[in-house]
Amino acid sequence: MDETAATDERIGSDESARDLGDAMGTLSESMDGLSDELTALNEAVVALQATTCRASDHQRAVSTSLSRAAETLSGDAPTPTPRAGRDGSATAASSAVADD
Protein backbone atom coordinates (compact mmCIF):
# COMPACT_ATOMS: atom_id res chain seq x y z
CA MET A 1 0.00 0.00 0.00
CA ASP A 2 1.45 3.34 -0.98
CA GLU A 3 1.56 6.38 1.31
CA THR A 4 -1.34 8.21 -0.37
CA ALA A 5 -3.62 5.23 -0.06
CA ALA A 6 -2.72 4.83 3.61
CA THR A 7 -3.45 8.51 4.24
CA ASP A 8 -6.76 8.31 2.38
CA GLU A 9 -7.67 5.26 4.43
CA ARG A 10 -6.87 7.07 7.70
CA ILE A 11 -8.79 10.28 7.01
CA GLY A 12 -11.38 8.97 4.57
CA SER A 13 -12.28 10.41 1.22
CA ASP A 14 -11.91 14.05 0.22
CA GLU A 15 -15.66 14.37 0.62
CA SER A 16 -15.43 13.21 4.23
CA ALA A 17 -12.66 15.73 4.88
CA ARG A 18 -14.76 18.52 3.35
CA ASP A 19 -17.76 17.44 5.42
CA LEU A 20 -15.62 17.50 8.53
CA GLY A 21 -14.30 20.96 7.62
CA ASP A 22 -17.84 22.22 7.02
CA ALA A 23 -18.99 20.75 10.32
CA MET A 24 -16.12 22.39 12.17
CA GLY A 25 -16.91 25.72 10.50
CA THR A 26 -20.56 25.42 11.53
CA LEU A 27 -19.51 24.50 15.06
CA SER A 28 -17.22 27.54 15.21
CA GLU A 29 -20.06 29.83 14.09
CA SER A 30 -22.38 28.26 16.65
CA MET A 31 -19.80 28.76 19.38
CA ASP A 32 -19.44 32.42 18.39
CA GLY A 33 -23.22 32.78 18.59
CA LEU A 34 -23.27 31.05 21.96
CA SER A 35 -20.54 33.37 23.21
CA ASP A 36 -22.60 36.39 22.16
CA GLU A 37 -25.69 34.96 23.88
CA LEU A 38 -23.74 34.29 27.08
CA THR A 39 -22.33 37.81 27.05
CA ALA A 40 -25.83 39.26 26.69
CA LEU A 41 -27.10 36.99 29.46
CA ASN A 42 -24.26 38.06 31.76
CA GLU A 43 -25.05 41.73 31.13
CA ALA A 44 -28.72 41.08 31.93
CA VAL A 45 -27.79 39.31 35.18
CA VAL A 46 -25.52 42.20 36.23
CA ALA A 47 -28.32 44.69 35.50
CA LEU A 48 -30.79 42.55 37.47
CA GLN A 49 -28.41 42.41 40.43
CA ALA A 50 -28.06 46.20 40.42
CA THR A 51 -31.84 46.62 40.22
CA THR A 52 -32.33 44.12 43.05
CA CYS A 53 -29.83 46.00 45.25
CA ARG A 54 -31.61 49.30 44.59
CA ALA A 55 -34.99 47.72 45.33
CA SER A 56 -33.61 46.26 48.56
CA ASP A 57 -32.27 49.67 49.61
CA HIS A 58 -35.65 51.27 48.89
CA GLN A 59 -37.43 48.51 50.82
CA ARG A 60 -35.21 49.12 53.86
CA ALA A 61 -35.87 52.87 53.67
CA VAL A 62 -39.64 52.32 53.43
CA SER A 63 -39.54 49.83 56.30
CA THR A 64 -37.63 52.30 58.46
CA SER A 65 -40.07 55.10 57.61
CA LEU A 66 -43.05 52.90 58.39
CA SER A 67 -41.52 51.85 61.71
CA ARG A 68 -40.95 55.49 62.67
CA ALA A 69 -44.49 56.40 61.65
CA ALA A 70 -45.90 53.51 63.71
CA GLU A 71 -43.85 54.59 66.74
CA THR A 72 -45.04 58.17 66.34
CA LEU A 73 -48.68 57.14 66.04
CA SER A 74 -48.46 54.86 69.08
CA GLY A 75 -46.76 57.55 71.15
CA ASP A 76 -43.62 55.48 71.59
CA ALA A 77 -41.49 57.72 69.43
CA PRO A 78 -37.99 58.17 70.81
CA THR A 79 -37.06 61.67 71.90
CA PRO A 80 -35.23 63.32 69.03
CA THR A 81 -31.68 64.33 69.80
CA PRO A 82 -30.92 68.03 69.33
CA ARG A 83 -29.22 68.85 66.10
CA ALA A 84 -26.27 71.16 65.96
CA GLY A 85 -26.93 74.55 64.41
CA ARG A 86 -25.00 75.90 61.48
CA ASP A 87 -22.37 77.28 63.82
CA GLY A 88 -22.02 73.94 65.59
CA SER A 89 -23.91 74.96 68.73
CA ALA A 90 -26.93 73.07 69.96
CA THR A 91 -30.34 74.63 69.40
CA ALA A 92 -31.42 77.28 71.87
CA ALA A 93 -34.28 75.23 73.29
CA SER A 94 -32.09 72.27 74.12
CA SER A 95 -29.18 74.28 75.48
CA ALA A 96 -31.13 76.65 77.71
CA VAL A 97 -30.37 76.33 81.41
CA ALA A 98 -33.06 76.97 84.01
CA ASP A 99 -32.53 80.19 85.99
CA ASP A 100 -33.81 79.34 89.49
C-alpha positions in Angstrom: 0.0 0.0 0.0 1.5 3.3 -1.0 1.6 6.4 1.3 -1.3 8.2 -0.4 -3.6 5.2 -0.1 -2.7 4.8 3.6 -3.4 8.5 4.2 -6.8 8.3 2.4 -7.7 5.3 4.4 -6.9 7.1 7.7 -8.8 10.3 7.0 -11.4 9.0 4.6 -12.3 10.4 1.2 -11.9 14.0 0.2 -15.7 14.4 0.6 -15.4 13.2 4.2 -12.7 15.7 4.9 -14.8 18.5 3.3 -17.8 17.4 5.4 -15.6 17.5 8.5 -14.3 21.0 7.6 -17.8 22.2 7.0 -19.0 20.7 10.3 -16.1 22.4 12.2 -16.9 25.7 10.5 -20.6 25.4 11.5 -19.5 24.5 15.1 -17.2 27.5 15.2 -20.1 29.8 14.1 -22.4 28.3 16.7 -19.8 28.8 19.4 -19.4 32.4 18.4 -23.2 32.8 18.6 -23.3 31.1 22.0 -20.5 33.4 23.2 -22.6 36.4 22.2 -25.7 35.0 23.9 -23.7 34.3 27.1 -22.3 37.8 27.1 -25.8 39.3 26.7 -27.1 37.0 29.5 -24.3 38.1 31.8 -25.1 41.7 31.1 -28.7 41.1 31.9 -27.8 39.3 35.2 -25.5 42.2 36.2 -28.3 44.7 35.5 -30.8 42.5 37.5 -28.4 42.4 40.4 -28.1 46.2 40.4 -31.8 46.6 40.2 -32.3 44.1 43.0 -29.8 46.0 45.2 -31.6 49.3 44.6 -35.0 47.7 45.3 -33.6 46.3 48.6 -32.3 49.7 49.6 -35.6 51.3 48.9 -37.4 48.5 50.8 -35.2 49.1 53.9 -35.9 52.9 53.7 -39.6 52.3 53.4 -39.5 49.8 56.3 -37.6 52.3 58.5 -40.1 55.1 57.6 -43.1 52.9 58.4 -41.5 51.9 61.7 -41.0 55.5 62.7 -44.5 56.4 61.7 -45.9 53.5 63.7 -43.9 54.6 66.7 -45.0 58.2 66.3 -48.7 57.1 66.0 -48.5 54.9 69.1 -46.8 57.5 71.2 -43.6 55.5 71.6 -41.5 57.7 69.4 -38.0 58.2 70.8 -37.1 61.7 71.9 -35.2 63.3 69.0 -31.7 64.3 69.8 -30.9 68.0 69.3 -29.2 68.9 66.1 -26.3 71.2 66.0 -26.9 74.5 64.4 -25.0 75.9 61.5 -22.4 77.3 63.8 -22.0 73.9 65.6 -23.9 75.0 68.7 -26.9 73.1 70.0 -30.3 74.6 69.4 -31.4 77.3 71.9 -34.3 75.2 73.3 -32.1 72.3 74.1 -29.2 74.3 75.5 -31.1 76.6 77.7 -30.4 76.3 81.4 -33.1 77.0 84.0 -32.5 80.2 86.0 -33.8 79.3 89.5 
